[in-house]
Amino acid sequence: MLKYLTDNYKQKYKKMIVGTSENNIPFYVKLGFDKYEKTIKNFFIDNYDEEIWDGDLQCIDMYYYSKELRKNENINNRKKLKRLYNIDGRRIVPISNEIMSKK
């Protein structure tokens, strides 16, 4: 489900944020949500009438982690830009295959 969401939303958004209980942090970190954003203390206590339990751990605080959705795209774009400039910083315009085939 998360792979589907990240694949579809990376066209429009730069990052995705998830909120989770303490017990599920390792799960999200494994999926690439490795940047800690913030904690909302007593989130589950303040927003739910009943106690929320995840296994044997009571959910109290909400932890937010994020994942860069365009990380690889940004690296690829930097590589493409590097190919357009030589070491001296002068712009090199690549010749397209279409132009090459006309000669």
Secondary structure as GFF3:
##gff-version 3
##sequence-region A 1 103
A	DSSP	alpha_helix	2	9	.	.	.	ID=ss1
A	DSSP	beta_strand	15	20	.	.	.	ID=ss2
A	DSSP	three_ten_helix	22	24	.	.	.	ID=ss3
A	DSSP	alpha_helix	25	30	.	.	.	ID=ss4
A	DSSP	beta_strand	35	40	.	.	.	ID=ss5
A	DSSP	alpha_helix	43	47	.	.	.	ID=ss6
A	DSSP	beta_strand	53	54	.	.	.	ID=ss7
A	DSSP	beta_strand	57	58	.	.	.	ID=ss8
A	DSSP	beta_strand	62	68	.	.	.	ID=ss9
A	DSSP	alpha_helix	71	84	.	.	.	ID=ss10
A	DSSP	alpha_helix	97	102	.	.	.	ID=ss11
###
